[in-house]
Amino acid sequence: MTDLPQRIEITEEGPREGFQIEPGPIPTADKIALIEALSDTGLRRIQAASFVSPKIVPGWADAEAVVGGFSPRAGVDYTALWFNAAGLRRALAFKDRLSIFGSVTVTASEAFTRRNLNRTQAEQLVAQRANIAAHREHGVAMERVSVQAAFGCNFGGEVSAAQALAVLGDAMALADDEGCAIRRVTLADSMGWATPLRVERLVGAVRARFPELAITLHLHDTRGLGIACAAAGLRLGVARYDAAVAGLGGCPFAGQPGAPGNIATEELVFLCEEMGVATGVDLPALLEAARLAERIVGHPCPSNLLRSGVRRVA
């Protein structure tokens, strides 16, 4: 375990990714309440909302009301998600309270690109040139490449490390051509195909070709291996993770209704504590926020730690 990071950075995605997949509308006040509860746990980065079409993601029709309604805490970066110029403009209206940066988004599976975006991978790269131009127009830096379905796809099957690396290479070449200084890459297991071995292979391949990039792992617990994949990432020295309180979330376009969502933030924090890796997060406070999340959605959430709590002797 000599490669373990001393400390990790967590981006909490429970509010954004969690609420987008719920079948019924979540009251705006409840979304704000969860964001504020998470803000008091020691988390330093929270994805608060999604500025996407309400026709496609009706759960975030109230994005403006949510972002304008919570009370930002000092020392916490709040972010949001958007996929086009219209979403960017909506986010920029809150630049006084949101951390705004751009991402080049690509998908390692042609089948998922077609299903999710109704484009080929080549067409998605063309769309990313327009995305870069829109961000440049507003003075927003493109800092990250996000590779979706980086480990496998429910519609296209297995994705090898070589496939994912090739797609990342295309995105990096595009960014370089457009004069973007990419500093980070997110490897997203959008449909829960990752295993510890696949994490090792892809992280190793990315580091060998792009050693300058900081890696973030966005892991789903669809098949029960999410936290095992996080442990593999920690042993490789990966220091950035996306997670969702209570295990909320999941990709609404993955064709897996009812599947577990992202790795639970509290389980990731517990794992790190057991491995001697600092998170800066107050685990009891985070578990309280997880209980609030479960009450808000009105059904049991996937987090095992939420069920059992931390270890204690009766």
Helices and strands as residue ranges (DSSP letters): E 9-12, I 14-18, H 19-20, H 28-39, E 45-50, G 58-60, H 63-69, E 77-81, H 85-92, E 102-107, H 110-117, H 121-137, E 142-148, E 152-153, E 157-158, H 161-177, E 184-188, H 196-209, E 214-218, H 226-235, E 240-243, G 245-247, H 265-275, H 283-297, H 304-308
